[in-house]
Amino acid sequence: MTNPPRHRLVPTNVAALAVGVSEATIRKWVSRGKITRYGAPNCRSAFDIDELTEIAMRRSPWPERRSH
């Protein structure tokens, strides 16, 4: 698996805001394999904004609008 381009990577606090969860939840998701963490082991974590957007869409409490 290749890393996404750097411009698509965001830090943990931005990842949490993007999905609407706490930073602790982001870390739990990493440990459970629900989300991919990028970065070296002793460096700051980074997350793919496209992956976060996908998760946020699944978690959205609002139904999609449908045209009549």
Secondary structure, 3 states (H helix, E strand, C coil): CCCCCHHHEEEHHHHHHHHCCCHHHHHHHHHHCCCCCECCCCCCCEEEHHHHHHHHHHHCCCCCCCCC
